[in-house]
Amino acid sequence: MVSPEKTQNLDIPEGMERLLVIKTRDLTKTFGNETAVDAIDLEVPEGSIFGFIGPSGSGKTTTIRLLMGLQLPDSGEVTVMGERPSEFSTGDREKIGYLPQLFVLYPDLTIWENMNFAASMYGVSFRRSNRLNELLDLVELRDDKHKLVRNISGGMQRRLSLASTLIHNPRLLFLDEPTAGIDPILRKKFWVYFKELQSERRTLFVTTQYVGEAAYCDIVGVLAEGSLLAVDTPQGLRREAYGGDIIKLKSKERIDYAFRREVTELPELKSDILSATDYELQLLVNDAATATPYLVEYFGDRRKDVSSVEHYLPSFDDVFVKLIEKSNANE
């Protein structure tokens, strides 16, 4: 479990206020003998994109249902927009948009009819055609709006669900795997739009199995088997997974074993070699900004010219695997 102190001291982007839209402490939900959500601590600031990343069955959907008041926790505390979800008023719920994993619209209505139905449910003005067309353009369904939903693909149904979730301009969005089954080009388009919503001070809570989507988020929570392994900024997660920054250095001269060992023993760096070839090192260091110029000078003094050096950013797939491995080792 991630400690409250950890979630309270995130290095969130400059200018993002600490007004918390979502706050939980020891949030727990069990089903029989199975713990679906295990003592989760979360803090989500207003105007942020919070990414909830984990494999299928890790507890992401259950957490959203607890945050929305659709299920009650067995223990712990939760407030959303300053209220307990179980005590939401109609006005509170009108500020929330929820995209569930399962399709819940009507297969015997057309895309346009479903959009109009959703708009009516949210009390959107009858002068709403422009709004509906704008959203159908976003999800690339405008040319198909007169098709019956039972005749469209699962991916198109997913896109329709997202459009209907956005109809009433909610202040807080819970999006449960919004890009599942969506092609990469449209997925990127969705994230551009999510960023636009964020620029309007809307808050997004997004679950995903696509670990690489962490890069779009301000804060990321990594979930596995109901337990929150880490909560941090994307860059903070990389540092937490590996224990520091990673530098990839290439030399024009051969780097033999003796010199590699010499580099790892430098007290100024406290470096460790993650991988090595005769002409390239991948080093784990405390701070890339400090280590880079020092290493260039150190190699140069020993007549080993550096051809390139860069702050290497491992993929979030690798970061996720590393965090899982660290968690298993700690257990």
C-alpha positions as CSV (number, residue, x, y, z in Angstrom):
1,M,0.0,0.0,0.0
2,V,1.2,3.5,-0.8
3,S,1.5,5.7,2.2
4,P,-0.6,8.9,2.7
5,E,2.6,10.9,2.9
6,K,3.6,9.7,-0.6
7,T,0.3,10.8,-2.1
8,Q,0.4,14.1,-0.4
9,N,3.9,15.1,-1.7
10,L,3.6,14.4,-5.4
11,D,5.6,16.7,-7.7
12,I,2.5,17.6,-9.7
13,P,2.8,20.1,-12.6
14,E,3.4,23.7,-11.7
15,G,0.2,25.7,-11.4
16,M,-2.1,22.8,-10.6
17,E,-3.9,23.7,-7.4
18,R,-4.2,21.2,-4.5
19,L,-7.9,21.4,-4.3
20,L,-8.7,17.7,-4.1
21,V,-11.6,16.4,-6.2
22,I,-11.1,12.8,-5.0
23,K,-9.7,11.7,-1.7
24,T,-9.6,8.2,-0.2
25,R,-8.0,6.7,2.9
26,D,-7.8,2.9,3.4
27,L,-10.6,2.3,0.8
28,T,-11.4,-1.4,0.9
29,K,-13.9,-3.6,-0.8
30,T,-14.2,-7.4,-0.6
31,F,-16.4,-9.9,-2.3
32,G,-16.6,-13.0,-0.2
33,N,-13.0,-14.1,0.6
34,E,-11.6,-12.0,-2.3
35,T,-10.3,-8.5,-1.7
36,A,-11.0,-6.5,-4.8
37,V,-9.7,-3.1,-3.5
38,D,-7.1,-3.3,-0.7
39,A,-6.7,-0.2,1.6
40,I,-6.2,2.3,-1.3
41,D,-5.1,5.9,-0.6
42,L,-5.7,8.4,-3.4
43,E,-5.6,12.1,-3.9
44,V,-6.7,13.6,-7.2
45,P,-6.3,17.4,-7.6
46,E,-8.8,19.4,-9.6
47,G,-7.9,19.9,-13.2
48,S,-5.7,16.8,-13.4
49,I,-5.7,13.7,-15.5
50,F,-5.3,10.7,-13.1
51,G,-4.3,7.5,-14.9
52,F,-5.2,4.2,-13.2
53,I,-3.1,1.5,-14.7
54,G,-3.3,-2.2,-14.2
55,P,-4.2,-5.5,-15.8
56,S,-7.7,-6.9,-16.2
57,G,-9.1,-7.9,-12.8
58,S,-6.8,-5.7,-10.8
59,G,-9.6,-3.7,-9.2
60,K,-9.8,-0.6,-11.4
61,T,-13.5,-0.8,-12.2
62,T,-14.4,-1.6,-8.6
63,T,-12.5,1.4,-7.5
64,I,-14.5,3.6,-9.9
65,R,-17.8,2.2,-8.7
66,L,-16.8,3.0,-5.1
67,L,-15.9,6.5,-6.1
68,M,-19.3,7.0,-7.8
69,G,-21.3,5.5,-5.0
70,L,-22.5,2.6,-7.1
71,Q,-21.0,0.3,-4.5
72,L,-20.3,0.9,-0.8
73,P,-16.9,0.2,0.7
74,D,-16.4,-2.3,3.5
75,S,-14.1,0.0,5.2
76,G,-12.1,3.2,4.7
77,E,-13.1,6.8,3.7
78,V,-13.9,8.4,0.4
79,T,-15.0,11.8,-0.7
80,V,-15.6,13.0,-4.2
81,M,-16.1,16.8,-4.8
82,G,-16.2,17.2,-1.1
83,E,-19.1,14.7,-0.5
84,R,-19.5,11.0,0.3
85,P,-20.5,9.3,-2.9
86,S,-23.3,7.5,-1.1
87,E,-24.8,10.9,-0.3
88,F,-24.5,12.5,-3.7
89,S,-27.4,14.8,-4.6
90,T,-28.9,15.0,-8.1
91,G,-26.9,18.1,-8.6
92,D,-23.7,16.3,-7.7
93,R,-24.3,13.5,-10.1
94,E,-25.0,16.0,-12.9
95,K,-21.4,17.2,-12.6
96,I,-20.1,13.7,-13.3
97,G,-19.7,11.7,-16.5
98,Y,-19.2,8.0,-16.4
99,L,-18.1,5.7,-19.2
100,P,-18.5,2.1,-18.1
101,Q,-16.7,-0.8,-19.6
102,L,-19.9,-2.5,-20.8
103,F,-22.2,-1.0,-23.5
104,V,-25.4,0.2,-21.8
105,L,-27.2,2.1,-24.6
106,Y,-30.0,0.8,-26.8
107,P,-29.2,-1.5,-29.7
108,D,-32.6,-1.0,-31.4
109,L,-32.1,2.8,-31.6
110,T,-29.9,4.6,-34.1
111,I,-26.7,6.3,-33.1
112,W,-28.4,9.6,-33.3
113,E,-31.4,8.5,-31.3
114,N,-29.1,7.1,-28.6
115,M,-27.3,10.4,-28.4
116,N,-30.6,12.3,-28.1
117,F,-31.8,9.9,-25.4
118,A,-28.6,10.4,-23.4
119,A,-28.9,14.2,-23.8
120,S,-32.5,14.1,-22.5
121,M,-31.4,12.1,-19.5
122,Y,-28.9,14.7,-18.6
123,G,-31.3,17.6,-19.2
124,V,-29.4,19.0,-22.1
125,S,-31.3,21.7,-24.0
126,F,-33.4,20.7,-27.1
127,R,-31.1,23.1,-29.1
128,R,-28.4,20.5,-29.0
129,S,-27.8,19.3,-32.6
130,N,-24.6,21.2,-32.9
131,R,-23.3,19.6,-29.7
132,L,-24.3,16.1,-30.7
133,N,-22.7,16.5,-34.2
134,E,-19.5,17.9,-32.6
135,L,-19.2,14.8,-30.4
136,L,-20.0,12.4,-33.2
137,D,-17.2,14.1,-35.2
138,L,-14.9,13.5,-32.3
139,V,-15.6,9.8,-32.3
140,E,-15.8,9.7,-36.1
141,L,-19.4,8.5,-36.2
142,R,-21.2,11.4,-37.8
143,D,-21.5,9.7,-41.2
144,D,-23.0,6.6,-39.4
145,K,-25.5,8.4,-37.1
146,H,-28.6,6.9,-38.8
147,K,-27.4,3.3,-38.4
148,L,-29.0,1.0,-35.8
149,V,-26.6,0.4,-33.0
150,R,-27.1,-3.4,-33.2
151,N,-25.6,-3.2,-36.7
152,I,-22.4,-1.4,-35.8
153,S,-19.1,-3.0,-34.5
154,G,-18.1,-3.2,-30.9
155,G,-15.4,-0.5,-31.4
156,M,-18.1,1.8,-32.8
157,Q,-20.3,1.1,-29.8
158,R,-17.4,2.0,-27.6
159,R,-16.9,5.3,-29.4
160,L,-20.7,6.0,-29.1
161,S,-20.5,5.4,-25.4
162,L,-17.7,7.9,-25.0
163,A,-19.7,10.6,-27.0
164,S,-22.8,10.1,-24.9
165,T,-20.7,10.4,-21.7
166,L,-19.5,13.8,-22.7
167,I,-22.8,15.3,-23.8
168,H,-23.5,17.3,-20.6
169,N,-20.0,18.8,-20.2
170,P,-19.3,17.1,-16.9
171,R,-16.7,18.6,-14.5
172,L,-15.5,15.2,-13.4
173,L,-15.1,12.3,-15.8
174,F,-14.7,8.7,-14.8
175,L,-13.6,6.9,-18.0
176,D,-13.2,3.1,-17.6
177,E,-10.8,2.0,-20.4
178,P,-12.1,4.6,-22.9
179,T,-9.6,3.6,-25.6
180,A,-10.1,-0.2,-25.4
181,G,-10.5,-1.7,-28.8
182,I,-9.8,1.7,-30.5
183,D,-7.2,2.0,-33.3
184,P,-4.0,3.9,-32.4
185,I,-4.7,7.0,-34.5
186,L,-8.2,7.5,-32.9
187,R,-6.8,6.7,-29.5
188,K,-4.3,9.6,-29.9
189,K,-7.1,11.8,-31.0
190,F,-9.1,11.0,-27.9
191,W,-6.2,11.9,-25.7
192,V,-5.8,15.2,-27.4
193,Y,-9.4,15.9,-26.6
194,F,-9.0,14.8,-23.0
195,K,-6.1,17.3,-22.7
196,E,-8.5,20.0,-24.1
197,L,-11.0,19.1,-21.4
198,Q,-8.3,19.3,-18.8
199,S,-7.4,22.8,-20.0
200,E,-11.0,23.8,-19.0
201,R,-10.2,22.7,-15.4
202,R,-12.1,19.4,-15.8
203,T,-10.8,16.5,-13.9
204,L,-10.4,13.1,-15.6
205,F,-10.0,9.7,-13.8
206,V,-9.0,7.3,-16.6
207,T,-8.4,3.6,-16.3
208,T,-6.4,1.7,-18.9
209,Q,-4.6,-1.5,-19.7
210,Y,-2.4,0.4,-22.2
211,V,0.5,1.1,-20.0
212,G,2.0,3.6,-22.4
213,E,-0.9,5.9,-21.9
214,A,0.6,6.9,-18.6
215,A,2.6,9.4,-20.5
216,Y,-0.6,11.5,-21.1
217,C,-1.4,11.6,-17.4
218,D,-0.3,14.1,-14.7
219,I,-0.5,11.5,-11.9
220,V,-0.5,7.7,-12.3
221,G,-1.6,5.0,-9.9
222,V,-0.3,1.5,-10.6
223,L,-2.7,-1.2,-9.4
224,A,-2.2,-5.0,-9.1
225,E,-4.5,-7.5,-7.4
226,G,-6.4,-4.8,-5.6
227,S,-3.3,-3.2,-4.2
228,L,-1.9,0.2,-5.1
229,L,1.8,-0.3,-5.8
230,A,2.7,3.3,-6.5
231,V,1.2,6.8,-7.1
232,D,3.4,9.4,-8.8
233,T,4.0,11.5,-11.8
234,P,5.1,9.5,-14.9
235,Q,8.7,10.5,-14.4
236,G,8.5,9.8,-10.7
237,L,7.3,6.3,-11.5
238,R,10.3,5.7,-13.6
239,R,12.6,6.8,-10.8
240,E,10.7,4.7,-8.3
241,A,10.8,1.6,-10.5
242,Y,14.6,1.8,-11.1
243,G,15.8,3.7,-8.1
244,G,17.1,6.7,-10.0
245,D,17.7,8.1,-13.5
246,I,19.1,6.1,-16.4
247,I,21.9,7.4,-18.7
248,K,22.8,5.8,-22.0
249,L,26.4,6.6,-22.9
250,K,28.3,5.7,-26.1
251,S,32.1,5.9,-26.4
252,K,34.3,6.0,-29.5
253,E,36.9,3.9,-27.6
254,R,36.4,0.5,-26.2
255,I,35.1,0.3,-22.6
256,D,36.8,-2.7,-21.1
257,Y,35.7,-4.5,-17.9
258,A,38.2,-2.7,-15.7
259,F,37.0,0.7,-16.8
260,R,33.4,-0.3,-16.3
261,R,34.2,-1.3,-12.8
262,E,36.0,2.0,-12.2
263,V,32.9,3.9,-13.4
264,T,30.6,2.1,-11.0
265,E,32.8,3.0,-8.0
266,L,32.8,6.7,-8.7
267,P,31.6,8.3,-5.3
268,E,30.3,11.4,-7.1
269,L,27.7,9.2,-9.0
270,K,27.0,6.1,-7.0
271,S,26.3,4.6,-10.4
272,D,25.4,1.1,-11.4
273,I,25.6,-0.6,-14.8
274,L,22.3,-1.9,-16.1
275,S,23.7,-3.1,-19.4
276,A,27.0,-2.9,-21.2
277,T,28.7,-3.6,-24.6
278,D,32.3,-2.7,-25.6
279,Y,31.2,0.8,-26.7
280,E,28.0,1.5,-24.8
281,L,26.9,1.7,-21.2
282,Q,23.5,2.0,-19.6
283,L,24.0,3.5,-16.2
284,L,21.7,4.0,-13.3
285,V,22.6,7.3,-11.5
286,N,21.1,9.5,-8.8
287,D,20.4,12.4,-11.1
288,A,20.9,12.5,-14.9
289,A,21.4,16.3,-15.0
290,T,24.3,16.1,-12.6
291,A,25.8,12.9,-13.9
292,T,25.8,13.7,-17.6
293,P,28.5,16.5,-17.6
294,Y,30.5,14.7,-15.0
295,L,30.7,11.5,-17.0
296,V,31.6,13.3,-20.2
297,E,34.5,15.1,-18.4
298,Y,35.6,11.9,-16.7
299,F,35.7,9.9,-19.9
300,G,37.5,12.7,-21.7
301,D,40.2,12.9,-19.0
302,R,40.9,9.2,-19.6
303,R,41.0,9.7,-23.4
304,K,37.8,7.9,-24.0
305,D,35.8,10.4,-26.1
306,V,32.0,10.2,-25.7
307,S,30.1,10.1,-29.0
308,S,26.7,10.5,-27.4
309,V,25.1,10.6,-24.0
310,E,21.4,10.9,-23.2
311,H,18.9,10.6,-20.4
312,Y,17.2,7.3,-21.3
313,L,13.5,7.0,-20.5
314,P,12.4,3.3,-20.3
315,S,9.0,2.5,-21.7
316,F,6.1,2.4,-19.2
317,D,5.6,-1.2,-20.0
318,D,9.1,-1.8,-18.6
319,V,8.3,0.5,-15.7
320,F,5.1,-1.4,-14.9
321,V,6.9,-4.8,-15.0
322,K,9.7,-3.4,-12.7
323,L,7.2,-2.1,-10.2
324,I,5.5,-5.5,-10.1
325,E,8.8,-7.3,-9.6
326,K,9.8,-4.9,-6.8
327,S,6.4,-5.5,-5.1
328,N,6.7,-9.2,-5.3
329,A,10.3,-9.1,-4.0
330,N,9.1,-7.0,-1.0
331,E,6.4,-9.6,-0.2
